[in-house]
Structures are given as C-alpha cells and as structure tokens.
Amino acid sequence: MAKHKIKVTVNGTAHEAEVDSRLLLVHLIRENLRMTGTHIGCDTTHCGACTLLLDGKPVKSCTVLAVQADGREVMTVEGLEKDGKLDPVQDGFWQEHGLQCGFCTPGMLMTSYALLKSRKNPSEGEIRQAISGNLCRCTGYVNIVKAVEHAAAKLR
C-alpha cells in the first residue's frame, strides 16, 4: 500500500505523519496523534460520534481519508477548551445536562460549535437541523437543544 507524507494542523499544532492511502482521519487523530475525544461509532457516517471540524466545517471523520486533510486545519473536541476554561458550547452542555452516556457528545459539541460560528442566534429548528446528523440514543435531544441555546445566549 502506498504511503503519503502529510502535514496537518490539529487544534493549532502542526503535525507531520506518513500514512497509508486508506487511513481514515479518525484513526490518524485517535491512534497516531492519541487524541481520543473523537469517538468511533459506526464507520458509515450514520451516527456522527466522530464529527470534527475540517477547515471549520463539520465532517464525519470516519469517512474522510487522512490524506484529504493534508495541508488543512482540523479541530477536535480537545481544541474547544482554552486555558482551562470551557468553551460556551461545553459549558452549555454542562449547565443544561445535554448529555447522558456521553458517547455522542464530542460530535454534538463540534457540530454545535460550527453552527454557532455561523449563526449567532439559531432557532430551535435550526439547531435541530444542524445536529440531525448526530445520533443520541439517550437524551431525546431536548437538553442538547437547550445546551446549544444556552451557549448561543452566552456568546451574544
């Protein structure tokens, strides 16, 4: 299998790696870079647990090749907290109990973060639309929506 040298910036830090052609971005992040906040749930883009930001846009990293991230910016859930302070999205999930088991939470956080970067005051419907690619098997989404609304209010 062919190997490729790639350079990728993850959470503001530049990384170089030699990867197989078929290595998925989620495996580069979890196994090579040892950032395990991004979860693997389905490997088929159905659950959204592996969602991270690629050049600021949410993508399901279980179906993006690591070579596709060459020269690009990746942000994982580990990149949300700054200087020991939770991002407003993380704080919203904490304050509004937007999680139960926590498995979907990293993907939900990243999707919500991206939404709030583009929409400062999203409606409930817009929030639900944005997170529709992220499955939660525990919460029923009510508190997740409240968490995003909380974060939006804090950011305004």
Secondary structure, DSSP 8 states (H G I E B T S, - for coil): --EEEEEEEETTEEEEEEEETT-BHHHIIIIIS--TTS--S-SSSSS-TTEEEETTEEEEGGGSBGGGGTT-EEE-GGGT-BTTB--HHHHHHHHTT--SS-SSHHHHHHHHHHHHHH-SS--HHHHHHHGGGS--SSS-SHHHHHHHHHHHHHH-
